Amino acid sequence: MSKTIAKPFLKWAGGKTQLLDEFKKRIPKEVENGDISTFVEPFIGGGAVFFHFNKIFQFEECRIFDINEELILAYRVVQRDVDDLIEYLSNLSEEYLAKDEQGRKEYYNFVRTEFNQSRPSNMKNYCNSWVTRAGQLIFLNKTCFNGLYRVNLKDEFNVPFGRYKNPKILFPDILRADSEILQNTKIHLGDFGKSSRYITKNSFVYFDPPYRPLSNTASFTSYSSGGFDDYEQKRLAKFFEKCDAKGAKLMLSNSDPKNINPKDDFFDELYSKFKIERVPAKRMINCDGKKRGEIKEIIVTNY
């Protein structure tokens, strides 16, 4: 068993590392007692909650989902070919860090172009080229501006170069710890609704959807070209109710619109049948450093 703590291998907008203590306080007693053996996360994202809880509670089985193909590809590579991934990233990192700033920018743009032009025609069948693609994704994530993942309407990664002096690109111990944690996990590409068949009364489900933006300029949720608007938030709320009817234990987090408008009851109305709590959090990604202060986020549970 690895002594290194498993944690996200990617920077990801809306990452939940800072809220892990708040989530831990609200874990169902059935999970703590070992009476629930399955963990399901329909929006895996960076995976902070998954890595943390799977390490602590050692579920018999985990099911993680995401609609982002590149993200799912990366999880599968970390699970199956972590040593090859580490070797590839090591070479990439050495070449990049040996260059001056202009050389790094050119190298970054070269990798980004190659990443956008070499998209596999079949993302369902695992192949050796996935190691290269996952390595490129991690490299771009560690060296791009603000660690964002953003695509244009053509599904091309378009985040510009980040001017970091000494970016840490490779974390081999974390990748190996993550690979170990992923061994009891089935990784699924798809919309959150596809998780339904795996959710039963023996499941603990954590929902971390793309957050509802607090303002018209605050959205960093477009990690797929489809977006996640209020219609999708409402569809998710109905899905939450269906999962509740199955007897599963459910937890969901989202932004709190009352940070901007105290009269905005969007989530209070959507989840009026359930327990809603507001907890402090820090806005981690904002181009204006003065707007990275403390805000409130909501945690919804059905127990």
Contacts in CASP RR format, 6 or more apart in sequence:
PFRMAT RR
TARGET T0000
AUTHOR 0000-0000-0000
METHOD contacts of the structure
MODEL  1
MSKTIAKPFLKWAGGKTQLLDEFKKRIPKEVENGDISTFVEPFIGGGAVF
FHFNKIFQFEECRIFDINEELILAYRVVQRDVDDLIEYLSNLSEEYLAKD
EQGRKEYYNFVRTEFNQSRPSNMKNYCNSWVTRAGQLIFLNKTCFNGLYR
VNLKDEFNVPFGRYKNPKILFPDILRADSEILQNTKIHLGDFGKSSRYIT
KNSFVYFDPPYRPLSNTASFTSYSSGGFDDYEQKRLAKFFEKCDAKGAKL
MLSNSDPKNINPKDDFFDELYSKFKIERVPAKRMINCDGKKRGEIKEIIV
TNY
1 180 0 8 1.000
2 173 0 8 1.000
2 176 0 8 1.000
2 177 0 8 1.000
2 180 0 8 1.000
4 173 0 8 1.000
4 174 0 8 1.000
4 176 0 8 1.000
4 177 0 8 1.000
5 55 0 8 1.000
5 174 0 8 1.000
5 177 0 8 1.000
6 51 0 8 1.000
6 52 0 8 1.000
6 54 0 8 1.000
6 55 0 8 1.000
6 174 0 8 1.000
6 177 0 8 1.000
6 178 0 8 1.000
6 180 0 8 1.000
6 181 0 8 1.000
7 17 0 8 1.000
7 48 0 8 1.000
7 51 0 8 1.000
7 52 0 8 1.000
7 174 0 8 1.000
7 177 0 8 1.000
7 178 0 8 1.000
8 15 0 8 1.000
8 17 0 8 1.000
8 46 0 8 1.000
8 47 0 8 1.000
8 48 0 8 1.000
8 51 0 8 1.000
9 74 0 8 1.000
9 78 0 8 1.000
9 138 0 8 1.000
9 171 0 8 1.000
9 174 0 8 1.000
9 175 0 8 1.000
9 178 0 8 1.000
10 46 0 8 1.000
10 71 0 8 1.000
10 74 0 8 1.000
10 137 0 8 1.000
10 138 0 8 1.000
10 141 0 8 1.000
10 149 0 8 1.000
11 141 0 8 1.000
11 142 0 8 1.000
11 147 0 8 1.000
11 148 0 8 1.000
12 45 0 8 1.000
12 46 0 8 1.000
12 47 0 8 1.000
12 149 0 8 1.000
13 148 0 8 1.000
13 149 0 8 1.000
13 220 0 8 1.000
13 221 0 8 1.000
13 223 0 8 1.000
13 285 0 8 1.000
14 208 0 8 1.000
14 211 0 8 1.000
14 220 0 8 1.000
14 284 0 8 1.000
14 285 0 8 1.000
15 45 0 8 1.000
15 46 0 8 1.000
15 47 0 8 1.000
15 48 0 8 1.000
15 208 0 8 1.000
15 284 0 8 1.000
16 23 0 8 1.000
16 47 0 8 1.000
16 48 0 8 1.000
16 49 0 8 1.000
16 208 0 8 1.000
16 253 0 8 1.000
17 48 0 8 1.000
18 281 0 8 1.000
18 282 0 8 1.000
18 284 0 8 1.000
19 253 0 8 1.000
19 279 0 8 1.000
19 281 0 8 1.000
19 297 0 8 1.000
19 299 0 8 1.000
20 48 0 8 1.000
20 49 0 8 1.000
20 52 0 8 1.000
22 279 0 8 1.000
22 299 0 8 1.000
23 49 0 8 1.000
23 52 0 8 1.000
23 53 0 8 1.000
23 206 0 8 1.000
23 251 0 8 1.000
23 253 0 8 1.000
23 299 0 8 1.000
24 52 0 8 1.000
24 56 0 8 1.000
26 251 0 8 1.000
26 277 0 8 1.000
26 299 0 8 1.000
26 301 0 8 1.000
27 53 0 8 1.000
27 204 0 8 1.000
28 36 0 8 1.000
28 204 0 8 1.000
28 249 0 8 1.000
28 303 0 8 1.000
30 36 0 8 1.000
30 204 0 8 1.000
30 249 0 8 1.000
31 53 0 8 1.000
31 57 0 8 1.000
31 204 0 8 1.000
31 249 0 8 1.000
32 57 0 8 1.000
34 57 0 8 1.000
36 59 0 8 1.000
36 202 0 8 1.000
36 203 0 8 1.000
36 204 0 8 1.000
36 249 0 8 1.000
37 59 0 8 1.000
37 60 0 8 1.000
37 61 0 8 1.000
37 202 0 8 1.000
38 59 0 8 1.000
38 60 0 8 1.000
38 61 0 8 1.000
38 62 0 8 1.000
38 63 0 8 1.000
38 198 0 8 1.000
38 200 0 8 1.000
38 202 0 8 1.000
38 203 0 8 1.000
38 204 0 8 1.000
39 50 0 8 1.000
39 53 0 8 1.000
39 54 0 8 1.000
39 57 0 8 1.000
39 59 0 8 1.000
39 61 0 8 1.000
39 62 0 8 1.000
39 63 0 8 1.000
39 203 0 8 1.000
39 204 0 8 1.000
39 205 0 8 1.000
39 206 0 8 1.000
40 62 0 8 1.000
40 63 0 8 1.000
40 64 0 8 1.000
40 65 0 8 1.000
40 195 0 8 1.000
40 198 0 8 1.000
40 199 0 8 1.000
40 203 0 8 1.000
40 204 0 8 1.000
40 205 0 8 1.000
40 206 0 8 1.000
40 248 0 8 1.000
41 47 0 8 1.000
41 49 0 8 1.000
41 50 0 8 1.000
41 62 0 8 1.000
41 63 0 8 1.000
41 64 0 8 1.000
41 65 0 8 1.000
41 205 0 8 1.000
41 206 0 8 1.000
41 207 0 8 1.000
41 208 0 8 1.000
42 65 0 8 1.000
42 192 0 8 1.000
42 193 0 8 1.000
42 194 0 8 1.000
42 195 0 8 1.000
42 205 0 8 1.000
42 207 0 8 1.000
43 65 0 8 1.000
43 66 0 8 1.000
43 192 0 8 1.000
43 207 0 8 1.000
43 208 0 8 1.000
43 209 0 8 1.000
43 210 0 8 1.000
44 50 0 8 1.000
44 64 0 8 1.000
44 65 0 8 1.000
44 66 0 8 1.000
44 71 0 8 1.000
44 72 0 8 1.000
44 75 0 8 1.000
44 208 0 8 1.000
45 66 0 8 1.000
45 68 0 8 1.000
45 71 0 8 1.000
45 208 0 8 1.000
46 71 0 8 1.000
47 64 0 8 1.000
49 206 0 8 1.000
49 208 0 8 1.000
50 62 0 8 1.000
50 64 0 8 1.000
50 181 0 8 1.000
50 185 0 8 1.000
50 206 0 8 1.000
51 178 0 8 1.000
51 181 0 8 1.000
53 59 0 8 1.000
53 206 0 8 1.000
54 62 0 8 1.000
54 181 0 8 1.000
54 184 0 8 1.000
54 185 0 8 1.000
55 181 0 8 1.000
58 184 0 8 1.000
59 184 0 8 1.000
60 184 0 8 1.000
61 184 0 8 1.000
61 185 0 8 1.000
61 186 0 8 1.000
62 184 0 8 1.000
62 185 0 8 1.000
62 186 0 8 1.000
63 185 0 8 1.000
63 186 0 8 1.000
63 188 0 8 1.000
63 195 0 8 1.000
63 198 0 8 1.000
64 75 0 8 1.000
64 185 0 8 1.000
64 186 0 8 1.000
64 187 0 8 1.000
64 188 0 8 1.000
65 188 0 8 1.000
65 189 0 8 1.000
65 190 0 8 1.000
65 191 0 8 1.000
65 192 0 8 1.000
65 194 0 8 1.000
65 195 0 8 1.000
66 72 0 8 1.000
66 189 0 8 1.000
66 190 0 8 1.000
67 189 0 8 1.000
67 190 0 8 1.000
67 191 0 8 1.000
67 192 0 8 1.000
67 224 0 8 1.000
68 149 0 8 1.000
68 223 0 8 1.000
68 224 0 8 1.000
69 123 0 8 1.000
69 189 0 8 1.000
70 133 0 8 1.000
70 137 0 8 1.000
70 149 0 8 1.000
70 157 0 8 1.000
71 149 0 8 1.000
71 223 0 8 1.000
72 187 0 8 1.000
72 188 0 8 1.000
72 189 0 8 1.000
72 190 0 8 1.000
73 123 0 8 1.000
73 130 0 8 1.000
73 133 0 8 1.000
73 134 0 8 1.000
73 137 0 8 1.000
74 134 0 8 1.000
74 135 0 8 1.000
74 137 0 8 1.000
74 138 0 8 1.000
75 182 0 8 1.000
75 187 0 8 1.000
76 126 0 8 1.000
76 130 0 8 1.000
76 187 0 8 1.000
77 85 0 8 1.000
77 130 0 8 1.000
77 131 0 8 1.000
77 133 0 8 1.000
77 134 0 8 1.000
77 135 0 8 1.000
78 85 0 8 1.000
78 134 0 8 1.000
78 175 0 8 1.000
78 178 0 8 1.000
78 179 0 8 1.000
78 182 0 8 1.000
79 179 0 8 1.000
79 182 0 8 1.000
79 183 0 8 1.000
79 185 0 8 1.000
79 187 0 8 1.000
80 126 0 8 1.000
81 130 0 8 1.000
81 131 0 8 1.000
82 175 0 8 1.000
82 176 0 8 1.000
82 178 0 8 1.000
82 179 0 8 1.000
84 131 0 8 1.000
85 131 0 8 1.000
85 134 0 8 1.000
85 135 0 8 1.000
85 138 0 8 1.000
85 175 0 8 1.000
86 170 0 8 1.000
86 172 0 8 1.000
86 175 0 8 1.000
86 176 0 8 1.000
88 131 0 8 1.000
88 132 0 8 1.000
88 135 0 8 1.000
89 135 0 8 1.000
89 138 0 8 1.000
89 139 0 8 1.000
89 169 0 8 1.000
89 170 0 8 1.000
90 170 0 8 1.000
90 172 0 8 1.000
92 111 0 8 1.000
92 135 0 8 1.000
92 136 0 8 1.000
92 139 0 8 1.000
92 169 0 8 1.000
93 139 0 8 1.000
93 169 0 8 1.000
93 170 0 8 1.000
95 107 0 8 1.000
96 104 0 8 1.000
96 107 0 8 1.000
96 108 0 8 1.000
96 139 0 8 1.000
96 143 0 8 1.000
96 169 0 8 1.000
97 104 0 8 1.000
97 166 0 8 1.000
97 167 0 8 1.000
97 169 0 8 1.000
99 106 0 8 1.000
99 107 0 8 1.000
101 163 0 8 1.000
104 143 0 8 1.000
104 161 0 8 1.000
105 161 0 8 1.000
108 140 0 8 1.000
108 143 0 8 1.000
108 144 0 8 1.000
108 161 0 8 1.000
108 162 0 8 1.000
109 161 0 8 1.000
111 136 0 8 1.000
111 139 0 8 1.000
111 140 0 8 1.000
112 140 0 8 1.000
112 144 0 8 1.000
112 157 0 8 1.000
114 136 0 8 1.000
115 133 0 8 1.000
115 136 0 8 1.000
115 137 0 8 1.000
115 140 0 8 1.000
115 157 0 8 1.000
116 156 0 8 1.000
116 157 0 8 1.000
118 129 0 8 1.000
118 133 0 8 1.000
119 155 0 8 1.000
120 127 0 8 1.000
120 129 0 8 1.000
120 130 0 8 1.000
120 133 0 8 1.000
123 189 0 8 1.000
124 189 0 8 1.000
138 169 0 8 1.000
139 169 0 8 1.000
140 157 0 8 1.000
140 159 0 8 1.000
141 147 0 8 1.000
141 149 0 8 1.000
142 167 0 8 1.000
142 168 0 8 1.000
142 169 0 8 1.000
143 161 0 8 1.000
143 162 0 8 1.000
143 164 0 8 1.000
143 167 0 8 1.000
143 169 0 8 1.000
144 159 0 8 1.000
144 160 0 8 1.000
144 161 0 8 1.000
144 162 0 8 1.000
145 159 0 8 1.000
145 160 0 8 1.000
145 161 0 8 1.000
145 162 0 8 1.000
146 159 0 8 1.000
146 162 0 8 1.000
146 285 0 8 1.000
146 287 0 8 1.000
147 159 0 8 1.000
148 159 0 8 1.000
148 220 0 8 1.000
148 285 0 8 1.000
149 157 0 8 1.000
149 159 0 8 1.000
149 223 0 8 1.000
150 157 0 8 1.000
150 158 0 8 1.000
150 159 0 8 1.000
150 220 0 8 1.000
150 222 0 8 1.000
150 223 0 8 1.000
151 157 0 8 1.000
151 158 0 8 1.000
151 222 0 8 1.000
151 223 0 8 1.000
151 224 0 8 1.000
151 225 0 8 1.000
152 158 0 8 1.000
152 225 0 8 1.000
153 225 0 8 1.000
154 225 0 8 1.000
155 224 0 8 1.000
155 225 0 8 1.000
188 194 0 8 1.000
188 195 0 8 1.000
192 207 0 8 1.000
192 209 0 8 1.000
192 236 0 8 1.000
192 239 0 8 1.000
193 239 0 8 1.000
195 205 0 8 1.000
196 239 0 8 1.000
196 242 0 8 1.000
196 243 0 8 1.000
199 205 0 8 1.000
199 243 0 8 1.000
199 246 0 8 1.000
199 248 0 8 1.000
200 246 0 8 1.000
200 247 0 8 1.000
200 248 0 8 1.000
201 246 0 8 1.000
201 247 0 8 1.000
201 248 0 8 1.000
202 248 0 8 1.000
203 246 0 8 1.000
203 248 0 8 1.000
203 249 0 8 1.000
204 248 0 8 1.000
204 249 0 8 1.000
204 250 0 8 1.000
204 251 0 8 1.000
205 243 0 8 1.000
205 248 0 8 1.000
205 249 0 8 1.000
205 250 0 8 1.000
205 251 0 8 1.000
206 251 0 8 1.000
206 252 0 8 1.000
207 236 0 8 1.000
207 240 0 8 1.000
207 250 0 8 1.000
207 251 0 8 1.000
207 252 0 8 1.000
207 253 0 8 1.000
208 252 0 8 1.000
208 253 0 8 1.000
209 228 0 8 1.000
209 232 0 8 1.000
209 233 0 8 1.000
209 236 0 8 1.000
209 252 0 8 1.000
209 254 0 8 1.000
210 221 0 8 1.000
210 223 0 8 1.000
210 227 0 8 1.000
210 228 0 8 1.000
211 221 0 8 1.000
211 254 0 8 1.000
211 255 0 8 1.000
212 230 0 8 1.000
212 233 0 8 1.000
212 254 0 8 1.000
212 255 0 8 1.000
212 257 0 8 1.000
212 266 0 8 1.000
212 267 0 8 1.000
213 219 0 8 1.000
213 221 0 8 1.000
213 255 0 8 1.000
214 255 0 8 1.000
214 257 0 8 1.000
214 259 0 8 1.000
214 260 0 8 1.000
214 295 0 8 1.000
215 260 0 8 1.000
218 286 0 8 1.000
220 285 0 8 1.000
221 227 0 8 1.000
221 228 0 8 1.000
230 266 0 8 1.000
233 254 0 8 1.000
233 266 0 8 1.000
233 270 0 8 1.000
234 270 0 8 1.000
237 270 0 8 1.000
237 271 0 8 1.000
240 250 0 8 1.000
240 252 0 8 1.000
240 271 0 8 1.000
240 274 0 8 1.000
240 300 0 8 1.000
240 302 0 8 1.000
241 273 0 8 1.000
243 250 0 8 1.000
244 250 0 8 1.000
244 273 0 8 1.000
244 274 0 8 1.000
244 302 0 8 1.000
249 301 0 8 1.000
249 302 0 8 1.000
249 303 0 8 1.000
250 274 0 8 1.000
250 300 0 8 1.000
250 301 0 8 1.000
250 302 0 8 1.000
250 303 0 8 1.000
251 299 0 8 1.000
251 300 0 8 1.000
251 301 0 8 1.000
252 271 0 8 1.000
252 299 0 8 1.000
252 300 0 8 1.000
252 301 0 8 1.000
253 297 0 8 1.000
253 298 0 8 1.000
253 299 0 8 1.000
253 300 0 8 1.000
254 267 0 8 1.000
254 297 0 8 1.000
254 298 0 8 1.000
254 300 0 8 1.000
255 295 0 8 1.000
255 297 0 8 1.000
255 298 0 8 1.000
256 267 0 8 1.000
256 278 0 8 1.000
256 295 0 8 1.000
256 296 0 8 1.000
256 297 0 8 1.000
256 298 0 8 1.000
257 264 0 8 1.000
257 266 0 8 1.000
257 267 0 8 1.000
258 264 0 8 1.000
258 278 0 8 1.000
258 296 0 8 1.000
259 295 0 8 1.000
259 296 0 8 1.000
267 276 0 8 1.000
267 298 0 8 1.000
267 300 0 8 1.000
268 276 0 8 1.000
271 300 0 8 1.000
274 300 0 8 1.000
274 301 0 8 1.000
274 302 0 8 1.000
275 300 0 8 1.000
275 301 0 8 1.000
275 302 0 8 1.000
275 303 0 8 1.000
276 298 0 8 1.000
276 299 0 8 1.000
276 300 0 8 1.000
277 298 0 8 1.000
277 299 0 8 1.000
277 300 0 8 1.000
277 301 0 8 1.000
278 296 0 8 1.000
278 297 0 8 1.000
278 298 0 8 1.000
278 299 0 8 1.000
279 296 0 8 1.000
279 297 0 8 1.000
279 298 0 8 1.000
279 299 0 8 1.000
280 294 0 8 1.000
280 295 0 8 1.000
280 296 0 8 1.000
280 297 0 8 1.000
281 294 0 8 1.000
281 295 0 8 1.000
281 296 0 8 1.000
281 297 0 8 1.000
282 292 0 8 1.000
282 293 0 8 1.000
282 294 0 8 1.000
282 295 0 8 1.000
283 291 0 8 1.000
283 292 0 8 1.000
283 293 0 8 1.000
283 294 0 8 1.000
283 295 0 8 1.000
284 292 0 8 1.000
286 292 0 8 1.000
END
